[in-house]
Amino acid sequence: MTKPFIPSFLLTALLSLSAMADEPFEIGKRLFTQGAKPPCATCHTLSDAGSSGQIGPNLDELAPTTDMVMSAVKGGVGVMPAYEETLSSDEIKALAHYVTTATDK
C-alpha cells in the first residue's frame, strides 16, 4: 500500500495549526518552570513540570480550576507573590491553562 501524497504547503499548514493549539500550554509551562519571577516550580509540586516544591500546595493533588489559578496568580495567596504587575493577562491565562491541563491528566 502506498502512502498518500501530502503537498508540503499543506503539511506545513497542518503542523503550524498543531503548534498553535499547543502554544498556550507550552507558554504556560515555560512560565511555570522559569519565566515567572520567582518561578512557580520553586514552590509547587507539579509532575508535568518535573517540580517538587514544598512551600506551596501540591498542584497535582489540588487540581485547581482555571479561576482558582487565575485568582492566585493575579493576587497572590499567603506567601505566594502576586504576579499581576509582572505577567501580562495573556501570560496569566496561559499559565492557568497549563496548570489546569497538566493536572487534568
C-alpha positions, 0 to 999 in steps of 0.5 A: 500500500502506498502512502498518500501524497501530502503537498508540503504547503499543506503539511506545513499548514497542518503542523503550524495549526498543531503548534498553535493549539499547543502554544498556550500550554507550552507558554504556560509551562515555560512560565511555570518552570522559569519565566515567572519571577520567582518561578512557580516550580520553586514552590509547587509540586507539579509532575508535568513540570518535573517540580517538587516544591514544598512551600506551596500546595501540591498542584497535582493533588489540588487540581485547581480550576482555571479561576482558582489559578487565575485568582492566585496568580493575579493576587497572590495567596499567603506567601505566594507573590502576586504576579499581576504587575509582572505577567501580562493577562495573556501570560496569566491565562496561559499559565492557568491553562497549563496548570489546569491541563497538566493536572487534568491528566 
